[in-house]
Structure formats: C-alpha cells, structure tokens
Amino acid sequence: LDLRDRCDCLLAQALNRDRLFKQQISSDFEYFVNLNVRSPEYLSLFIDEKLRRGSRGAAADNEIEPLLDKCMVLFRYLQEKDVFEKYYKQHLAKRLILNKSSSDDTEKSMISKLKAECGCQFTSKLEGMLKDMTVSNMLNEEFGNYLSQAGGAGAQRSIDFGLRVLTTGFWPTQTTQNKVALPDEARQAYDQFHRFYMSKHSGRQLTLQPNMGTADLSATFSGAPPSGRGAEAADEPSSTSNSLAVGARRRYILSVSTYQMVVLLQFNRRPKITFEQLQAETNIPEKDLQRALGALCMQKMASQRFLNKEPRTKEISSTDEFTVNDAFYSRHVKIKVAPSGGVKETEPERRETRIKVDEDRKYEIEAAIVRIMKARQTLSHNYLIAQVIEQLKSRFTPTPQAIKSRIEHLMDRDYIKRSDQDRHYYQYVA
C-alpha cells in the first residue's frame, strides 16, 4: 500500500497523471501482486487485522475508510478473487463469532465496497452472516425475557450464557455432528434455549456446534512460584498481578474455546487424565482434542503452560498423561488461550483450501457454460472457451483445460452435445 501511494504521488507530481504511465503502473502492480499465490490470503489477513477490535494493528475510526479504499485498489489487481472471498469469509466469521469486530458499520462498508466491485453474488453470504448476528442478538434478548416470564432461569444462575443461531449455507465454518459432553450447567442452558427456539420456529433444525464456541473460566493455581519470579513481582502493580508466595492462591480468568473448557473442567474431578480417557469422556474428535491440548500444554516457558504433559514430547499421542500445572503464572488476571498454530494457514491447510476452491470453480465453470450455451444454442469450441473466460475473469481465470474438462462432464450429463454437422461445434440440449 505504501508503494502504491508513492507511485500515485510520483504519477501526480512528476508525470502529470499521464495515461500511459498510469496503465503501466497498474499492469506492473497486477503482475507482481499475483506472483505470490498467497496474496489473496495476506490481503484478507491485513483487512482482518484492521477491522479486529483490540488488535495491535487495528486502524483508528478516522483512518479506516481511506485504508479500505486503498485495499480495494490492491483487490482489483488480484486474479484469484474467489480465493480472497474464501479467506475473507473465514476471517469475517471469526470476527463475528468471537465478537471481535470493531464496528458493524465498518463491516457493512467493506462488504458494500466488495459488492460494488464484484456484484451481489460475491457478497450475498457475507451479508447473510451479518444478518444472522443481528437476529441472534435479538433472540438472546427474547430468550432472557422468556426465562424471566417462565421463572426458569435456574439453569443460568451459575453461568452467563449466549447463543448465536447461524444459517448453515452462509457460514464457511465446518459443522460437526459429534455430541460433545458439555458441563451440566451449559447443557441445561442449551436445552432451555432449544425449547424456546423450537417454540418460535417449529419446522427448523437446531444443531449445537461446540467447535465454534468460546467460554470464560475462573481458574485457581496455588503451586510454588516459578524460579526468578519473586523479584519481578515486586515491581508489578497489585491490581494486575497475583501473589507469588508459596501456596498462595492465584486466580485467573481464562478465555478458551468450548473444547478447551470441556477439557479443563475434567481436572476438577481427577488430578491426572490420559489422552484416551479425555477422548472417551468428552467425545471431542481426535484432531480437535489434539489442537485444544496443544494450546494448553505446548508453551515454551514452563510457567506459561496450563497443563503438564508426560512424556514431554512435541507431539500429542494417545498414551500421553496430563496434569494441571499448579505453578502456572501470569502478570495478567484475564488470559486469552491462543489456539495452537499461527494466524496464517499451514501448508496442509492451504492445500485443503485450494482443493475446496478448485471444487467450487468446477461448478462455476459449468454454470457459465450452460448460461452461454442456453443463450447462443450453438457455438464453436474456441468461441465457447473465450466466452467462459470472459464471464469468469472478474473472479478467476480458468484454464482452457479446465473448461474442456467441464464441457465433457456436461456432455456426459446431456446438457450439451457435439453438432452432427461439425464436431468442433456444441449444441445446447433443452
């Protein structure tokens, strides 16, 4: 973005906004932006950082609109806009579900910019996600009134409980059918909400998705302080630090995922648990359980681990044993337990995203072929290829080989056929 600003300044002050120079600058930017296959992901991550409340890189209110306009300039250079759309949906979903969006108005503004650039189809699901959040806020208010009127708030007295009702087709997150063993308080609160929701929408299906939830837990540690912390604590303000005397109780609020909440609460019942026992008693899928435990016990500093693992290997196996690290220490009272892995996708995750994008592209190419053939009835092979590329270039540029493959699939399913007079022509089958 800084480089683009410098080029714009040079174009205006030194080159009198010459049309040829302007075209060449745009052409060069498009070339090198697309040299990196991860440019769509990085642009979405940059926007995510600026729109995320509490982020170190979050933009000020008076800076956000000009910044988003500059991001849209780079967005126009992307040749794989559908890949950007995939990542933007993922990042928007996390901001909304985790309540990290800085402003609904800013989110709507960004979506409107994308809509103006790419059309309604590009943003319909993004708009649906925002609508779901508005409806969910209203539902939670109505649920509170329902409990007050019914006198049945007993299940919520010990916990502060809120639900998001999401429309399956809008959200990019992966759904799960696993019935995770939630704590009794959370299960009772959900059952009450389920009865309330079904009384309003009897024909709908409501499925709990614990893989997308979060929780705040109150945790107490009273083990011996880690070495070297005593002198450090003397300089800390008492409002944000915990006592480090041997045997002193240190209380924290842990912001965790629902899976991590289920895991940590198991240690209220027993001091030591194996991975196999955790999986059997919580019913959390194996990979999700490994990720949840990884964020709780894989920190580099021993004092920052919530759980201890034996043996102390870098991988989590089915025979590992876990105990609470009673010597856990932090300067802060409220601690966000970061998920294992970084913000950027790992190589396996990127390959999985690419597979999903390629699968979606197959349907888009087929839809474009059918639209064109329905309108023209008969077309030559080369002209059909050119028309499909022209229709889809605003989202991605399909290869002739990919288009030919989808033509063959459509012929197998009797949507189009080869002309009897000329084998280089196709005919639409009504």
Rosetta blueprint (number, residue, H / E / L):
1 L L
2 D H
3 L H
4 R H
5 D H
6 R H
7 C H
8 D H
9 C H
10 L H
11 L H
12 A H
13 Q H
14 A L
15 L L
16 N L
17 R L
18 D L
19 R H
20 L H
21 F H
22 K H
23 Q H
24 Q H
25 I H
26 S H
27 S H
28 D H
29 F H
30 E H
31 Y H
32 F H
33 V H
34 N L
35 L L
36 N L
37 V L
38 R L
39 S H
40 P H
41 E H
42 Y H
43 L H
44 S H
45 L H
46 F H
47 I H
48 D H
49 E H
50 K H
51 L H
52 R E
53 R L
54 G L
55 S L
56 R L
57 G L
58 A L
59 A L
60 A L
61 D H
62 N H
63 E H
64 I H
65 E H
66 P H
67 L H
68 L H
69 D H
70 K H
71 C H
72 M H
73 V H
74 L H
75 F H
76 R H
77 Y H
78 L L
79 Q L
80 E L
81 K H
82 D H
83 V H
84 F H
85 E H
86 K H
87 Y H
88 Y H
89 K H
90 Q H
91 H H
92 L H
93 A H
94 K H
95 R H
96 L H
97 I H
98 L L
99 N L
100 K L
101 S E
102 S L
103 S L
104 D H
105 D H
106 T H
107 E H
108 K H
109 S H
110 M H
111 I H
112 S H
113 K H
114 L H
115 K H
116 A H
117 E H
118 C H
119 G L
120 C H
121 Q H
122 F H
123 T H
124 S H
125 K H
126 L H
127 E H
128 G H
129 M H
130 L H
131 K H
132 D H
133 M H
134 T H
135 V H
136 S H
137 N H
138 M H
139 L H
140 N H
141 E H
142 E H
143 F H
144 G H
145 N H
146 Y H
147 L H
148 S H
149 Q H
150 A H
151 G L
152 G L
153 A H
154 G H
155 A H
156 Q H
157 R L
158 S L
159 I L
160 D L
161 F L
162 G L
163 L L
164 R L
165 V L
166 L L
167 T L
168 T L
169 G L
170 F L
171 W L
172 P L
173 T L
174 Q L
175 T L
176 T L
177 Q L
178 N L
179 K L
180 V L
181 A L
182 L L
183 P L
184 D H
185 E H
186 A H
187 R H
188 Q H
189 A H
190 Y H
191 D H
192 Q H
193 F H
194 H H
195 R H
196 F H
197 Y H
198 M H
199 S H
200 K H
201 H L
202 S L
203 G L
204 R L
205 Q L
206 L L
207 T L
208 L L
209 Q L
210 P H
211 N H
212 M H
213 G L
214 T E
215 A E
216 D E
217 L E
218 S E
219 A E
220 T E
221 F E
222 S L
223 G L
224 A L
225 P L
226 P L
227 S L
228 G L
229 R L
230 G H
231 A H
232 E H
233 A H
234 A H
235 D L
236 E L
237 P L
238 S L
239 S L
240 T L
241 S L
242 N L
243 S L
244 L L
245 A L
246 V L
247 G L
248 A L
249 R L
250 R E
251 R E
252 Y E
253 I E
254 L E
255 S E
256 V E
257 S E
258 T H
259 Y H
260 Q H
261 M H
262 V H
263 V H
264 L H
265 L H
266 Q H
267 F H
268 N H
269 R L
270 R L
271 P L
272 K E
273 I E
274 T E
275 F H
276 E H
277 Q H
278 L H
279 Q H
280 A H
281 E H
282 T H
283 N L
284 I L
285 P L
286 E H
287 K H
288 D H
289 L H
290 Q H
291 R H
292 A H
293 L H
294 G H
295 A H
296 L H
297 C H
298 M L
299 Q L
300 K L
301 M L
302 A H
303 S H
304 Q H
305 R L
306 F L
307 L E
308 N E
309 K E
310 E E
311 P L
312 R L
313 T L
314 K L
315 E L
316 I L
317 S L
318 S L
319 T L
320 D L
321 E E
322 F E
323 T E
324 V E
325 N L
326 D L
327 A L
328 F L
329 Y L
330 S L
331 R L
332 H L
333 V L
334 K E
335 I E
336 K E
337 V L
338 A L
339 P L
340 S L
341 G L
342 G L
343 V L
344 K L
345 E L
346 T L
347 E H
348 P H
349 E H
350 R H
351 R H
352 E H
353 T H
354 R H
355 I H
356 K H
357 V H
358 D H
359 E H
360 D H
361 R H
362 K H
363 Y H
364 E H
365 I H
366 E H
367 A H
368 A H
369 I H
370 V H
371 R H
372 I H
373 M H
374 K H
375 A H
376 R H
377 Q L
378 T E
379 L E
380 S E
381 H H
382 N H
383 Y H
384 L H
385 I H
386 A H
387 Q H
388 V H
389 I H
390 E H
391 Q H
392 L H
393 K L
394 S L
395 R L
396 F L
397 T L
398 P L
399 T L
400 P H
401 Q H
402 A H
403 I H
404 K H
405 S H
406 R H
407 I H
408 E H
409 H H
410 L H
411 M H
412 D H
413 R L
414 D L
415 Y L
416 I E
417 K E
418 R E
419 S L
420 D L
421 Q L
422 D L
423 R L
424 H L
425 Y E
426 Y E
427 Q E
428 Y E
429 V L
430 A L
